[in-house]
Amino acid sequence: MSADDEPAEAEKRARYGVPPMPPVVLLAVVGVLCGFVMVALVWLSGKGCERVRDTTNCGAIGLPLLVLTVAVAIVLGAIALKRLAIENPALIAFLGVLFLCVVVVGLLADRLYSTWTLLVVPGLAAVTFVLAHLLARALNRADA
C-alpha cells in the first residue's frame, strides 16, 4: 500500500460501509435527521411543560430548552457528518442548524404547532445543510 492510498483508505473506513453517494445526498440526509430531532425535542419540551405546568407555555425555562435543543441538533449533526467523512462537519452542522432556526423563527413561528411542521422543518433542514456546505466550501477556498 502506497502513501497515496492511505487517505482513500481512511475515507473508506470513516464512512462505515455507507454506499458511495454524492456528499450533497449525505448532507441532505443528515439535515433531515437533524430536522426530525429538533421537531421531536421541541414537541417533547412542550409536552413536558404541559405535564408539569398544565400549559404548553414553558415560561422562563423555554429559552434554555430551546438552546439545549439547538445544541443537541448541532452535536448530533456534527457527529454524523464526521462519521460520513464530510469536510468541516462541526461548521456545517452549526451553520445548517442556525440557518434552519432563522428560517423557522422568521417565517414559520406562527405555524409551529401544525402537522405540516413534521414535514416542512426536516425538508428545510436538508436545504440549509446543503447551503451550509456550500458556504463552508467557499470559506475554505477564500482561505487558500
N, CA, C and O atoms as CSV, one atom per row, in Angstrom:
chain,resi,resn,atom,element,x,y,z
A,1,MET,N,N,0.850,-1.170,0.000
A,1,MET,CA,C,0.000,0.000,0.000
A,1,MET,C,C,0.897,1.235,0.000
A,1,MET,O,O,1.784,1.372,0.843
A,2,SER,N,N,0.658,2.124,-0.948
A,2,SER,CA,C,1.488,3.317,-1.054
A,2,SER,C,C,0.936,4.431,-0.176
A,2,SER,O,O,-0.147,4.311,0.395
A,3,ALA,N,N,1.695,5.511,-0.079
A,3,ALA,CA,C,1.271,6.650,0.738
A,3,ALA,C,C,0.056,7.334,0.135
A,3,ALA,O,O,-0.715,7.971,0.853
A,4,ASP,N,N,-0.124,7.210,-1.184
A,4,ASP,CA,C,-1.285,7.826,-1.826
A,4,ASP,C,C,-2.579,7.101,-1.489
A,4,ASP,O,O,-3.650,7.708,-1.501
A,5,ASP,N,N,-2.491,5.811,-1.190
A,5,ASP,CA,C,-3.678,5.025,-0.876
A,5,ASP,C,C,-4.189,5.252,0.541
A,5,ASP,O,O,-5.349,4.957,0.829
A,6,GLU,N,N,-3.344,5.771,1.432
A,6,GLU,CA,C,-3.744,5.935,2.833
A,6,GLU,C,C,-4.923,6.882,3.022
A,6,GLU,O,O,-5.838,6.520,3.762
A,7,PRO,N,N,-4.977,8.074,2.408
A,7,PRO,CA,C,-6.162,8.925,2.597
A,7,PRO,C,C,-7.438,8.288,2.064
A,7,PRO,O,O,-8.498,8.411,2.678
A,8,ALA,N,N,-7.343,7.606,0.921
A,8,ALA,CA,C,-8.525,6.954,0.363
A,8,ALA,C,C,-9.005,5.837,1.291
A,8,ALA,O,O,-10.207,5.664,1.497
A,9,GLU,N,N,-8.063,5.087,1.844
A,9,GLU,CA,C,-8.419,4.006,2.771
A,9,GLU,C,C,-9.028,4.564,4.055
A,9,GLU,O,O,-9.973,3.990,4.597
A,10,ALA,N,N,-8.490,5.678,4.542
A,10,ALA,CA,C,-9.039,6.296,5.751
A,10,ALA,C,C,-10.451,6.798,5.507
A,10,ALA,O,O,-11.303,6.711,6.391
A,11,GLU,N,N,-10.708,7.329,4.304
A,11,GLU,CA,C,-12.054,7.798,3.987
A,11,GLU,C,C,-13.033,6.634,3.922
A,11,GLU,O,O,-14.170,6.756,4.378
A,12,LYS,N,N,-12.605,5.507,3.362
A,12,LYS,CA,C,-13.472,4.334,3.312
A,12,LYS,C,C,-13.820,3.850,4.715
A,12,LYS,O,O,-14.970,3.506,4.988
A,13,ARG,N,N,-12.818,3.823,5.615
A,13,ARG,CA,C,-13.079,3.390,6.996
A,13,ARG,C,C,-13.990,4.376,7.709
A,13,ARG,O,O,-14.822,3.971,8.520
A,14,ALA,N,N,-13.847,5.658,7.421
A,14,ALA,CA,C,-14.623,6.680,8.120
A,14,ALA,C,C,-16.094,6.630,7.744
A,14,ALA,O,O,-16.944,7.035,8.536
A,15,ARG,N,N,-16.408,6.145,6.560
A,15,ARG,CA,C,-17.804,6.127,6.125
A,15,ARG,C,C,-18.580,4.928,6.655
A,15,ARG,O,O,-19.788,4.851,6.433
A,16,TYR,N,N,-17.954,4.016,7.327
A,16,TYR,CA,C,-18.625,2.887,7.974
A,16,TYR,C,C,-19.544,2.116,7.032
A,16,TYR,O,O,-20.691,1.831,7.378
A,17,GLY,N,N,-19.061,1.787,5.877
A,17,GLY,CA,C,-19.816,0.937,4.967
A,17,GLY,C,C,-20.953,1.638,4.261
A,17,GLY,O,O,-21.823,0.965,3.708
A,18,VAL,N,N,-20.988,2.948,4.252
A,18,VAL,CA,C,-22.022,3.666,3.524
A,18,VAL,C,C,-21.735,3.522,2.041
A,18,VAL,O,O,-20.597,3.698,1.608
A,19,PRO,N,N,-22.764,3.201,1.256
A,19,PRO,CA,C,-22.515,3.084,-0.181
A,19,PRO,C,C,-22.057,4.430,-0.749
A,19,PRO,O,O,-22.404,5.482,-0.211
A,20,PRO,N,N,-21.279,4.398,-1.834
A,20,PRO,CA,C,-20.791,5.646,-2.401
A,20,PRO,C,C,-21.953,6.523,-2.859
A,20,PRO,O,O,-22.757,6.132,-3.705
A,21,MET,N,N,-22.016,7.694,-2.288
A,21,MET,CA,C,-23.059,8.668,-2.628
A,21,MET,C,C,-22.416,10.034,-2.734
A,21,MET,O,O,-21.373,10.287,-2.132
A,22,PRO,N,N,-23.040,10.917,-3.502
A,22,PRO,CA,C,-22.518,12.280,-3.544
A,22,PRO,C,C,-22.660,12.939,-2.165
A,22,PRO,O,O,-23.612,12.652,-1.440
A,23,PRO,N,N,-21.732,13.810,-1.805
A,23,PRO,CA,C,-21.810,14.471,-0.497
A,23,PRO,C,C,-23.104,15.254,-0.297
A,23,PRO,O,O,-23.569,15.395,0.834
A,24,VAL,N,N,-23.687,15.760,-1.373
A,24,VAL,CA,C,-24.930,16.528,-1.246
A,24,VAL,C,C,-26.052,15.644,-0.709
A,24,VAL,O,O,-26.867,16.092,0.097
A,25,VAL,N,N,-26.094,14.406,-1.148
A,25,VAL,CA,C,-27.127,13.482,-0.667
A,25,VAL,C,C,-26.903,13.177,0.810
A,25,VAL,O,O,-27.851,13.159,1.594
A,26,LEU,N,N,-25.652,12.938,1.188
A,26,LEU,CA,C,-25.350,12.668,2.596
A,26,LEU,C,C,-25.706,13.871,3.468
A,26,LEU,O,O,-26.256,13.711,4.557
A,27,LEU,N,N,-25.396,15.066,2.990
A,27,LEU,CA,C,-25.731,16.282,3.737
A,27,LEU,C,C,-27.231,16.431,3.898
A,27,LEU,O,O,-27.714,16.790,4.971
A,28,ALA,N,N,-27.965,16.156,2.835
A,28,ALA,CA,C,-29.418,16.274,2.910
A,28,ALA,C,C,-30.009,15.266,3.890
A,28,ALA,O,O,-30.930,15.591,4.640
A,29,VAL,N,N,-29.485,14.051,3.886
A,29,VAL,CA,C,-29.986,13.028,4.813
A,29,VAL,C,C,-29.705,13.424,6.264
A,29,VAL,O,O,-30.580,13.308,7.123
A,30,VAL,N,N,-28.488,13.889,6.532
A,30,VAL,CA,C,-28.158,14.329,7.894
A,30,VAL,C,C,-29.012,15.532,8.272
A,30,VAL,O,O,-29.446,15.641,9.419
A,31,GLY,N,N,-29.261,16.435,7.330
A,31,GLY,CA,C,-30.137,17.578,7.595
A,31,GLY,C,C,-31.550,17.150,7.964
A,31,GLY,O,O,-32.148,17.688,8.896
A,32,VAL,N,N,-32.075,16.188,7.233
A,32,VAL,CA,C,-33.423,15.675,7.535
A,32,VAL,C,C,-33.448,15.058,8.932
A,32,VAL,O,O,-34.385,15.287,9.697
A,33,LEU,N,N,-32.429,14.284,9.260
A,33,LEU,CA,C,-32.381,13.668,10.593
A,33,LEU,C,C,-32.294,14.724,11.691
A,33,LEU,O,O,-32.959,14.607,12.719
A,34,CYS,N,N,-31.480,15.750,11.478
A,34,CYS,CA,C,-31.392,16.830,12.472
A,34,CYS,C,C,-32.718,17.585,12.580
A,34,CYS,O,O,-33.114,17.998,13.670
A,35,GLY,N,N,-33.391,17.761,11.463
A,35,GLY,CA,C,-34.703,18.408,11.490
A,35,GLY,C,C,-35.712,17.608,12.303
A,35,GLY,O,O,-36.476,18.170,13.087
A,36,PHE,N,N,-35.708,16.290,12.108
A,36,PHE,CA,C,-36.603,15.437,12.897
A,36,PHE,C,C,-36.246,15.482,14.384
A,36,PHE,O,O,-37.132,15.493,15.239
A,37,VAL,N,N,-34.955,15.507,14.685
A,37,VAL,CA,C,-34.526,15.590,16.083
A,37,VAL,C,C,-35.030,16.891,16.709
A,37,VAL,O,O,-35.525,16.893,17.836
A,38,MET,N,N,-34.904,17.991,15.975
A,38,MET,CA,C,-35.360,19.270,16.522
A,38,MET,C,C,-36.870,19.290,16.728
A,38,MET,O,O,-37.350,19.762,17.758
A,39,VAL,N,N,-37.619,18.781,15.755
A,39,VAL,CA,C,-39.075,18.732,15.902
A,39,VAL,C,C,-39.453,17.864,17.098
A,39,VAL,O,O,-40.328,18.231,17.882
A,40,ALA,N,N,-38.800,16.723,17.237
A,40,ALA,CA,C,-39.108,15.815,18.349
A,40,ALA,C,C,-38.780,16.449,19.694
A,40,ALA,O,O,-39.568,16.337,20.633
A,41,LEU,N,N,-37.628,17.115,19.806
A,41,LEU,CA,C,-37.245,17.724,21.081
A,41,LEU,C,C,-38.150,18.899,21.446
A,41,LEU,O,O,-38.480,19.086,22.617
A,42,VAL,N,N,-38.551,19.687,20.456
A,42,VAL,CA,C,-39.477,20.788,20.746
A,42,VAL,C,C,-40.834,20.231,21.174
A,42,VAL,O,O,-41.465,20.758,22.091
A,43,TRP,N,N,-41.274,19.179,20.516
A,43,TRP,CA,C,-42.545,18.572,20.879
A,43,TRP,C,C,-42.482,17.986,22.293
A,43,TRP,O,O,-43.404,18.163,23.089
A,44,LEU,N,N,-41.389,17.292,22.592
A,44,LEU,CA,C,-41.231,16.733,23.942
A,44,LEU,C,C,-41.147,17.833,24.999
A,44,LEU,O,O,-41.681,17.674,26.097
A,45,SER,N,N,-40.493,18.928,24.686
A,45,SER,CA,C,-40.424,20.057,25.619
A,45,SER,C,C,-41.806,20.610,25.893
A,45,SER,O,O,-42.160,20.885,27.039
A,46,GLY,N,N,-42.586,20.772,24.835
A,46,GLY,CA,C,-43.957,21.274,25.012
A,46,GLY,C,C,-44.809,20.327,25.837
A,46,GLY,O,O,-45.571,20.760,26.701
A,47,LYS,N,N,-44.680,19.029,25.569
A,47,LYS,CA,C,-45.449,18.045,26.345
A,47,LYS,C,C,-44.991,18.018,27.805
A,47,LYS,O,O,-45.807,17.879,28.716
A,48,GLY,N,N,-43.677,18.151,28.019
A,48,GLY,CA,C,-43.167,18.184,29.391
A,48,GLY,C,C,-43.670,19.399,30.151
A,48,GLY,O,O,-44.061,19.290,31.313
A,49,CYS,N,N,-43.663,20.553,29.503
A,49,CYS,CA,C,-44.178,21.769,30.155
A,49,CYS,C,C,-45.674,21.651,30.413
A,49,CYS,O,O,-46.177,22.106,31.440
A,50,GLU,N,N,-46.379,21.032,29.467
A,50,GLU,CA,C,-47.814,20.843,29.652
A,50,GLU,C,C,-48.085,19.926,30.844
A,50,GLU,O,O,-49.025,20.153,31.607
A,51,ARG,N,N,-47.270,18.906,30.997
A,51,ARG,CA,C,-47.443,17.965,32.101
A,51,ARG,C,C,-47.115,18.630,33.446
A,51,ARG,O,O,-47.838,18.446,34.426
A,52,VAL,N,N,-46.029,19.396,33.485
A,52,VAL,CA,C,-45.574,19.998,34.739
A,52,VAL,C,C,-46.379,21.241,35.094
A,52,VAL,O,O,-46.780,21.415,36.245
A,53,ARG,N,N,-46.617,22.110,34.106
A,53,ARG,CA,C,-47.233,23.415,34.379
A,53,ARG,C,C,-48.693,23.491,33.959
A,53,ARG,O,O,-49.331,24.520,34.181
A,54,ASP,N,N,-49.236,22.454,33.369
A,54,ASP,CA,C,-50.606,22.434,32.846
A,54,ASP,C,C,-50.828,23.474,31.757
A,54,ASP,O,O,-51.952,23.942,31.573
A,55,THR,N,N,-49.790,23.837,31.043
A,55,THR,CA,C,-49.876,24.732,29.892
A,55,THR,C,C,-48.698,24.438,28.975
A,55,THR,O,O,-47.653,23.969,29.427
A,56,THR,N,N,-48.869,24.718,27.667
A,56,THR,CA,C,-47.777,24.476,26.728
A,56,THR,C,C,-46.735,25.587,26.783
A,56,THR,O,O,-45.664,25.460,26.189
A,57,ASN,N,N,-47.038,26.674,27.490
A,57,ASN,CA,C,-46.076,27.761,27.656
A,57,ASN,C,C,-45.078,27.354,28.738
A,57,ASN,O,O,-45.458,27.117,29.884
A,58,CYS,N,N,-43.810,27.274,28.370
A,58,CYS,CA,C,-42.795,26.827,29.313
A,58,CYS,C,C,-42.291,27.941,30.220
A,58,CYS,O,O,-41.593,27.670,31.198
A,59,GLY,N,N,-42.631,29.177,29.915
A,59,GLY,CA,C,-42.211,30.292,30.758
A,59,GLY,C,C,-40.715,30.503,30.720
A,59,GLY,O,O,-40.112,30.505,29.646
A,60,ALA,N,N,-40.110,30.680,31.879
A,60,ALA,CA,C,-38.685,31.011,31.979
A,60,ALA,C,C,-37.787,29.866,31.519
A,60,ALA,O,O,-36.644,30.112,31.132
A,61,ILE,N,N,-38.258,28.649,31.548
A,61,ILE,CA,C,-37.419,27.517,31.142
A,61,ILE,C,C,-37.463,27.295,29.629
A,61,ILE,O,O,-36.714,26.471,29.106
A,62,GLY,N,N,-38.327,28.017,28.925
A,62,GLY,CA,C,-38.486,27.823,27.481
A,62,GLY,C,C,-37.233,28.125,26.682
A,62,GLY,O,O,-36.854,27.341,25.812
A,63,LEU,N,N,-36.581,29.247,26.961
A,63,LEU,CA,C,-35.373,29.598,26.217
A,63,LEU,C,C,-34.235,28.607,26.468
A,63,LEU,O,O,-33.594,28.182,25.507
A,64,PRO,N,N,-33.957,28.219,27.716
A,64,PRO,CA,C,-32.913,27.197,27.905
A,64,PRO,C,C,-33.247,25.873,27.216
A,64,PRO,O,O,-32.344,25.199,26.720
A,65,LEU,N,N,-34.516,25.491,27.177
A,65,LEU,CA,C,-34.887,24.265,26.466
A,65,LEU,C,C,-34.637,24.400,24.967
A,65,LEU,O,O,-34.195,23.452,24.318
A,66,LEU,N,N,-34.922,25.579,24.421
A,66,LEU,CA,C,-34.679,25.799,23.003
A,66,LEU,C,C,-33.181,25.799,22.694
A,66,LEU,O,O,-32.760,25.236,21.683
A,67,VAL,N,N,-32.387,26.414,23.538
A,67,VAL,CA,C,-30.932,26.417,23.351
A,67,VAL,C,C,-30.385,24.990,23.446
A,67,VAL,O,O,-29.504,24.612,22.674
A,68,LEU,N,N,-30.895,24.210,24.373
A,68,LEU,CA,C,-30.479,22.812,24.505
A,68,LEU,C,C,-30.857,22.013,23.256
A,68,LEU,O,O,-30.077,21.183,22.790
A,69,THR,N,N,-32.040,22.259,22.721
A,69,THR,CA,C,-32.478,21.580,21.507
A,69,THR,C,C,-31.546,21.890,20.345
A,69,THR,O,O,-31.148,20.992,19.602
A,70,VAL,N,N,-31.201,23.166,20.190
A,70,VAL,CA,C,-30.299,23.565,19.112
A,70,VAL,C,C,-28.918,22.933,19.315
A,70,VAL,O,O,-28.313,22.449,18.359
A,71,ALA,N,N,-28.426,22.934,20.539
A,71,ALA,CA,C,-27.105,22.362,20.820
A,71,ALA,C,C,-27.078,20.861,20.531
A,71,ALA,O,O,-26.110,20.355,19.963
A,72,VAL,N,N,-28.126,20.156,20.918
A,72,VAL,CA,C,-28.189,18.706,20.664
A,72,VAL,C,C,-28.202,18.444,19.158
A,72,VAL,O,O,-27.515,17.539,18.683
A,73,ALA,N,N,-28.974,19.224,18.406
A,73,ALA,CA,C,-29.029,19.034,16.956
A,73,ALA,C,C,-27.671,19.309,16.315
A,73,ALA,O,O,-27.263,18.590,15.403
A,74,ILE,N,N,-26.967,20.339,16.783
A,74,ILE,CA,C,-25.644,20.655,16.232
A,74,ILE,C,C,-24.661,19.523,16.528
A,74,ILE,O,O,-23.923,19.095,15.640
A,75,VAL,N,N,-24.649,19.049,17.744
A,75,VAL,CA,C,-23.702,17.981,18.117
A,75,VAL,C,C,-24.003,16.693,17.351
A,75,VAL,O,O,-23.086,16.056,16.833
A,76,LEU,N,N,-25.264,16.309,17.274
A,76,LEU,CA,C,-25.609,15.084,16.543
A,76,LEU,C,C,-25.298,15.218,15.060
A,76,LEU,O,O,-24.814,14.273,14.438
A,77,GLY,N,N,-25.573,16.392,14.489
A,77,GLY,CA,C,-25.248,16.623,13.082
A,77,GLY,C,C,-23.759,16.567,12.829
A,77,GLY,O,O,-23.320,15.988,11.836
A,78,ALA,N,N,-22.972,17.164,13.717
A,78,ALA,CA,C,-21.513,17.152,13.558
A,78,ALA,C,C,-20.959,15.732,13.669
A,78,ALA,O,O,-20.065,15.351,12.914
A,79,ILE,N,N,-21.486,14.962,14.598
A,79,ILE,CA,C,-21.032,13.566,14.755
A,79,ILE,C,C,-21.362,12.766,13.497
A,79,ILE,O,O,-20.522,12.020,12.996
A,80,ALA,N,N,-22.580,12.921,12.990
A,80,ALA,CA,C,-22.975,12.169,11.794
A,80,ALA,C,C,-22.133,12.578,10.586
A,80,ALA,O,O,-21.694,11.723,9.816
A,81,LEU,N,N,-21.909,13.875,10.421
A,81,LEU,CA,C,-21.114,14.331,9.284
A,81,LEU,C,C,-19.658,13.883,9.394
A,81,LEU,O,O,-19.026,13.565,8.387
A,82,LYS,N,N,-19.132,13.858,10.606
A,82,LYS,CA,C,-17.754,13.391,10.798
A,82,LYS,C,C,-17.646,11.910,10.467
A,82,LYS,O,O,-16.681,11.479,9.836
A,83,ARG,N,N,-18.628,11.138,10.891
A,83,ARG,CA,C,-18.619,9.699,10.595
A,83,ARG,C,C,-18.741,9.423,9.102
A,83,ARG,O,O,-18.260,8.405,8.606
A,84,LEU,N,N,-19.394,10.347,8.389
A,84,LEU,CA,C,-19.552,10.183,6.948
A,84,LEU,C,C,-18.412,10.811,6.155
A,84,LEU,O,O,-18.465,10.877,4.927
A,85,ALA,N,N,-17.387,11.271,6.859
A,85,ALA,CA,C,-16.171,11.832,6.266
A,85,ALA,C,C,-16.439,13.070,5.417
A,85,ALA,O,O,-15.845,13.239,4.351
A,86,ILE,N,N,-17.329,13.932,5.889
A,86,ILE,CA,C,-17.588,15.217,5.236
A,86,ILE,C,C,-16.627,16.238,5.833
A,86,ILE,O,O,-16.403,16.254,7.044
A,87,GLU,N,N,-16.061,17.087,4.984
A,87,GLU,CA,C,-15.137,18.115,5.479
A,87,GLU,C,C,-15.887,19.144,6.328
A,87,GLU,O,O,-17.046,19.458,6.057
A,88,ASN,N,N,-15.223,19.656,7.341
A,88,ASN,CA,C,-15.759,20.690,8.246
A,88,ASN,C,C,-17.114,20.301,8.850
A,88,ASN,O,O,-18.075,21.059,8.718
A,89,PRO,N,N,-17.210,19.160,9.496
A,89,PRO,CA,C,-18.520,18.701,9.982
A,89,PRO,C,C,-19.129,19.625,11.032
A,89,PRO,O,O,-20.335,19.870,11.011
A,90,ALA,N,N,-18.319,20.139,11.944
A,90,ALA,CA,C,-18.882,20.993,13.004
A,90,ALA,C,C,-19.389,22.308,12.439
A,90,ALA,O,O,-20.449,22.787,12.841
A,91,LEU,N,N,-18.649,22.896,11.514
A,91,LEU,CA,C,-19.076,24.154,10.905
A,91,LEU,C,C,-20.354,23.976,10.106
A,91,LEU,O,O,-21.257,24.809,10.182
A,92,ILE,N,N,-20.435,22.905,9.348
A,92,ILE,CA,C,-21.629,22.653,8.544
A,92,ILE,C,C,-22.832,22.405,9.433
A,92,ILE,O,O,-23.916,22.923,9.163
A,93,ALA,N,N,-22.663,21.626,10.485
A,93,ALA,CA,C,-23.781,21.363,11.400
A,93,ALA,C,C,-24.215,22.650,12.096
A,93,ALA,O,O,-25.411,22.912,12.225
A,94,PHE,N,N,-23.260,23.446,12.542
A,94,PHE,CA,C,-23.569,24.703,13.214
A,94,PHE,C,C,-24.340,25.636,12.284
A,94,PHE,O,O,-25.399,26.145,12.649
A,95,LEU,N,N,-23.809,25.859,11.086
A,95,LEU,CA,C,-24.469,26.760,10.148
A,95,LEU,C,C,-25.808,26.206,9.686
A,95,LEU,O,O,-26.779,26.954,9.570
A,96,GLY,N,N,-25.875,24.910,9.421
A,96,GLY,CA,C,-27.126,24.311,8.954
A,96,GLY,C,C,-28.245,24.440,9.970
A,96,GLY,O,O,-29.372,24.785,9.613
A,97,VAL,N,N,-27.949,24.169,11.228
A,97,VAL,CA,C,-28.972,24.266,12.277
A,97,VAL,C,C,-29.339,25.731,12.515
A,97,VAL,O,O,-30.515,26.045,12.699
A,98,LEU,N,N,-28.364,26.623,12.516
A,98,LEU,CA,C,-28.685,28.033,12.747
A,98,LEU,C,C,-29.451,28.640,11.582
A,98,LEU,O,O,-30.360,29.440,11.804
A,99,PHE,N,N,-29.110,28.282,10.339
A,99,PHE,CA,C,-29.905,28.746,9.203
A,99,PHE,C,C,-31.342,28.236,9.334
A,99,PHE,O,O,-32.292,28.968,9.056
A,100,LEU,N,N,-31.494,26.998,9.752
A,100,LEU,CA,C,-32.831,26.435,9.954
A,100,LEU,C,C,-33.593,27.224,11.005
A,100,LEU,O,O,-34.769,27.534,10.814
A,101,CYS,N,N,-32.939,27.551,12.113
A,101,CYS,CA,C,-33.598,28.322,13.171
A,101,CYS,C,C,-34.034,29.695,12.678
A,101,CYS,O,O,-35.119,30.164,13.024
A,102,VAL,N,N,-33.199,30.339,11.876
A,102,VAL,CA,C,-33.547,31.662,11.340
A,102,VAL,C,C,-34.770,31.561,10.443
A,102,VAL,O,O,-35.675,32.390,10.534
A,103,VAL,N,N,-34.808,30.559,9.583
A,103,VAL,CA,C,-35.953,30.398,8.677
A,103,VAL,C,C,-37.215,30.059,9.455
A,103,VAL,O,O,-38.279,30.617,9.187
A,104,VAL,N,N,-37.106,29.155,10.410
A,104,VAL,CA,C,-38.286,28.738,11.178
A,104,VAL,C,C,-38.825,29.890,12.016
A,104,VAL,O,O,-40.031,30.138,12.029
A,105,VAL,N,N,-37.947,30.588,12.708
A,105,VAL,CA,C,-38.406,31.700,13.551
A,105,VAL,C,C,-38.904,32.848,12.683
A,105,VAL,O,O,-39.893,33.498,13.021
A,106,GLY,N,N,-38.230,33.100,11.571
A,106,GLY,CA,C,-38.618,34.221,10.724
A,106,GLY,C,C,-39.877,33.989,9.918
A,106,GLY,O,O,-40.661,34.918,9.723
A,107,LEU,N,N,-40.090,32.772,9.444
A,107,LEU,CA,C,-41.208,32.529,8.536
A,107,LEU,C,C,-42.306,31.626,9.092
A,107,LEU,O,O,-43.465,31.754,8.698
A,108,LEU,N,N,-41.964,30.733,9.984
A,108,LEU,CA,C,-42.930,29.723,10.414
A,108,LEU,C,C,-43.312,29.819,11.881
A,108,LEU,O,O,-43.943,28.900,12.404
A,109,ALA,N,N,-42.954,30.890,12.555
A,109,ALA,CA,C,-43.169,30.967,14.002
A,109,ALA,C,C,-44.640,30.836,14.384
A,109,ALA,O,O,-44.954,30.253,15.422
A,110,ASP,N,N,-45.538,31.361,13.573
A,110,ASP,CA,C,-46.959,31.281,13.917
A,110,ASP,C,C,-47.602,29.959,13.531
A,110,ASP,O,O,-48.752,29.704,13.889
A,111,ARG,N,N,-46.878,29.116,12.807
A,111,ARG,CA,C,-47.427,27.831,12.360
A,111,ARG,C,C,-46.665,26.629,12.912
A,111,ARG,O,O,-46.738,25.541,12.341
A,112,LEU,N,N,-45.943,26.806,14.002
A,112,LEU,CA,C,-45.083,25.734,14.504
A,112,LEU,C,C,-45.842,24.515,15.006
A,112,LEU,O,O,-45.300,23.410,14.978
A,113,TYR,N,N,-47.064,24.679,15.460
A,113,TYR,CA,C,-47.792,23.543,16.021
A,113,TYR,C,C,-48.725,22.908,15.013
A,113,TYR,O,O,-49.690,22.242,15.389
A,114,SER,N,N,-48.448,23.107,13.742
A,114,SER,CA,C,-49.209,22.479,12.675
A,114,SER,C,C,-48.628,21.091,12.397
A,114,SER,O,O,-47.461,20.834,12.692
A,115,THR,N,N,-49.433,20.212,11.837
A,115,THR,CA,C,-48.935,18.883,11.496
A,115,THR,C,C,-47.960,18.947,10.322
A,115,THR,O,O,-47.154,18.034,10.144
A,116,TRP,N,N,-48.019,20.006,9.521
A,116,TRP,CA,C,-47.090,20.172,8.405
A,116,TRP,C,C,-45.667,20.396,8.886
A,116,TRP,O,O,-44.714,20.168,8.141
A,117,THR,N,N,-45.518,20.837,10.116
A,117,THR,CA,C,-44.181,21.085,10.662
A,117,THR,C,C,-43.327,19.833,10.602
A,117,THR,O,O,-42.118,19.909,10.383
A,118,LEU,N,N,-43.946,18.693,10.794
A,118,LEU,CA,C,-43.216,17.426,10.784
A,118,LEU,C,C,-42.556,17.163,9.433
A,118,LEU,O,O,-41.537,16.476,9.370
A,119,LEU,N,N,-43.118,17.697,8.360
A,119,LEU,CA,C,-42.536,17.518,7.033
A,119,LEU,C,C,-41.707,18.715,6.580
A,119,LEU,O,O,-40.669,18.550,5.938
A,120,VAL,N,N,-42.166,19.919,6.915
A,120,VAL,CA,C,-41.520,21.125,6.414
A,120,VAL,C,C,-40.161,21.345,7.064
A,120,VAL,O,O,-39.191,21.634,6.363
A,121,VAL,N,N,-40.066,21.216,8.379
A,121,VAL,CA,C,-38.805,21.506,9.078
A,121,VAL,C,C,-37.686,20.555,8.647
A,121,VAL,O,O,-36.591,21.038,8.359
A,122,PRO,N,N,-37.887,19.246,8.585
A,122,PRO,CA,C,-36.799,18.388,8.092
A,122,PRO,C,C,-36.422,18.686,6.636
A,122,PRO,O,O,-35.246,18.615,6.278
A,123,GLY,N,N,-37.398,19.016,5.804
A,123,GLY,CA,C,-37.083,19.387,4.423
A,123,GLY,C,C,-36.250,20.651,4.354
A,123,GLY,O,O,-35.289,20.729,3.589
A,124,LEU,N,N,-36.616,21.642,5.154
A,124,LEU,CA,C,-35.821,22.869,5.224
A,124,LEU,C,C,-34.433,22.591,5.777
A,124,LEU,O,O,-33.455,23.197,5.339
A,125,ALA,N,N,-34.341,21.676,6.737
A,125,ALA,CA,C,-33.033,21.329,7.302
A,125,ALA,C,C,-32.127,20.717,6.241
A,125,ALA,O,O,-30.926,20.987,6.229
A,126,ALA,N,N,-32.679,19.903,5.356
A,126,ALA,CA,C,-31.872,19.339,4.269
A,126,ALA,C,C,-31.309,20.452,3.394
A,126,ALA,O,O,-30.139,20.421,3.014
A,127,VAL,N,N,-32.143,21.427,3.078
A,127,VAL,CA,C,-31.694,22.546,2.247
A,127,VAL,C,C,-30.650,23.383,2.977
A,127,VAL,O,O,-29.647,23.775,2.380
A,128,THR,N,N,-30.872,23.661,4.256
A,128,THR,CA,C,-29.925,24.503,4.990
A,128,THR,C,C,-28.580,23.802,5.183
A,128,THR,O,O,-27.544,24.468,5.200
A,129,PHE,N,N,-28.571,22.488,5.328
A,129,PHE,CA,C,-27.302,21.775,5.454
A,129,PHE,C,C,-26.520,21.817,4.142
A,129,PHE,O,O,-25.296,21.946,4.157
A,130,VAL,N,N,-27.209,21.710,3.018
A,130,VAL,CA,C,-26.528,21.814,1.726
A,130,VAL,C,C,-25.980,23.228,1.539
A,130,VAL,O,O,-24.852,23.402,1.079
A,131,LEU,N,N,-26.776,24.236,1.896
A,131,LEU,CA,C,-26.300,25.624,1.802
A,131,LEU,C,C,-25.115,25.865,2.730
A,131,LEU,O,O,-24.173,26.569,2.367
A,132,ALA,N,N,-25.159,25.290,3.915
A,132,ALA,CA,C,-24.042,25.435,4.857
A,132,ALA,C,C,-22.781,24.788,4.290
A,132,ALA,O,O,-21.682,25.313,4.468
A,133,HIS,N,N,-22.929,23.661,3.613
A,133,HIS,CA,C,-21.779,23.007,2.983
A,133,HIS,C,C,-21.188,23.888,1.888
A,133,HIS,O,O,-19.969,24.011,1.773
A,134,LEU,N,N,-22.054,24.500,1.087
A,134,LEU,CA,C,-21.572,25.386,0.031
A,134,LEU,C,C,-20.841,26.592,0.622
A,134,LEU,O,O,-19.808,27.013,0.100
A,135,LEU,N,N,-21.373,27.138,1.698
A,135,LEU,CA,C,-20.723,28.265,2.354
A,135,LEU,C,C,-19.381,27.854,2.954
A,135,LEU,O,O,-18.405,28.598,2.856
A,136,ALA,N,N,-19.326,26.685,3.569
A,136,ALA,CA,C,-18.073,26.204,4.150
A,136,ALA,C,C,-17.024,25.974,3.064
A,136,ALA,O,O,-15.847,26.272,3.267
A,137,ARG,N,N,-17.441,25.451,1.923
A,137,ARG,CA,C,-16.509,25.278,0.806
A,137,ARG,C,C,-15.990,26.607,0.292
A,137,ARG,O,O,-14.809,26.745,-0.024
A,138,ALA,N,N,-16.889,27.592,0.209
A,138,ALA,CA,C,-16.475,28.928,-0.246
A,138,ALA,C,C,-15.500,29.553,0.746
A,138,ALA,O,O,-14.545,30.218,0.348
A,139,LEU,N,N,-15.740,29.340,2.026
A,139,LEU,CA,C,-14.811,29.861,3.035
A,139,LEU,C,C,-13.453,29.179,2.959
A,139,LEU,O,O,-12.422,29.823,3.155
A,140,ASN,N,N,-13.447,27.877,2.675
A,140,ASN,CA,C,-12.161,27.161,2.515
A,140,ASN,C,C,-11.385,27.681,1.321
A,140,ASN,O,O,-10.165,27.834,1.385
A,141,ARG,N,N,-12.097,27.957,0.219
A,141,ARG,CA,C,-11.424,28.492,-0.956
A,141,ARG,C,C,-10.885,29.891,-0.689
A,141,ARG,O,O,-9.811,30.245,-1.176
A,142,ALA,N,N,-11.616,30.684,0.076
A,142,ALA,CA,C,-11.167,32.037,0.395
A,142,ALA,C,C,-9.921,32.005,1.277
A,142,ALA,O,O,-9.073,32.893,1.191
A,143,ASP,N,N,-9.811,30.983,2.122
A,143,ASP,CA,C,-8.634,30.843,2.995
A,143,ASP,C,C,-7.399,30.429,2.208
A,143,ASP,O,O,-6.278,30.806,2.550
A,144,ALA,N,N,-7.612,29.654,1.157
A,144,ALA,CA,C,-6.466,29.106,0.411
A,144,ALA,C,C,-5.725,30.137,-0.393
A,144,ALA,O,O,-4.746,29.810,-1.064
